[in-house]
Amino acid sequence: MDSINGGTNTRKRLFAGLEYESHIDFEKDEDWFQTFLVPGIRYEVILRAINPEPLPDPKVRILDEDSTVLFTGTSNQNGTL
């Protein structure tokens, strides 16, 4: 069973400056989070694998309230986007 819903109906919220732990529970699992970002502020997303066999290239997408993709990216070598 998945711990975080996939899709725009997620109830899991992220707050800037705090760390969160999430797990990919099965193949093709997507964990979605809701957050509120301020235009003009720089944000950093860091992905860290805790599994000895991490995902080869995890993806992050940032959507606005209308589900328009504002940013999409994959982690680089140190996991920072």
N, C-alpha and C positions, 0 to 999 in steps of 0.2 A: 504494500500500500504506500502511496506517495505521501510525503509529509507536507508538501507545499503545492497548491493548485497551479496548474499551467493555464495561462490565459489572462485576459484583462479583468476577470472577476476575482482575482486573487485578493486575499485579505491580509497577506503578509506585507508589512511595511518596513522600509529601510529609512533610517535617519542619518543624515550626514555626520561623519565623525565617529560613528559607532561601527563595531565589527559584528558580522553575522555569520553563522555557520549553516550550511545547507548541504544536502546530499542528493546526488543523482542516484535514484533508487532502482532504475531499470533502464534498459536500452531505449533511447528516444525520449527519455524523461526531460521535461523542461520545468525549471523552478522560476516562477514569476514573482516579482516584488513590486510594490507600489512605493513611490517616493515623491517628494515635492522638492524641485530644484529651482534655484533662483537664477534668472538669466544674467549672464555676465560674470558669474562665479565659476571658478575652475574646480572640477571634481575629479577625483582619482578613484578608479575601481581596481582593486587588487584581488586576483583569484589565486588561492593557495590550495594545492591538492593535499589531502590528508591520507589518501589511499596510496599504497605502494605502486599501483598501476593507474595513474591519473588519466583523465581524458586527454587525448592527444592535442586538441586545440579547442578549448571551450569558447563559446560565443556569448557576447553580451549585446543586447539591443536596448536602446532607450527610445520609448514612444511617448508622444504627448497625449493629452486627455482625449483626443480624437483617434488614437491608435495610429497616428502617422509616425513612421520611423524617423527619428531625429539623428540617431547614431547607431551604427552597427560595427562591431569589431571583434577581433579574436585576440587572445592573450599572446604576448611575445614571450621571450625566454624567461623573464622574471615574473610573469603573470600580471603585469600592469597594463592597463588600457589607457 
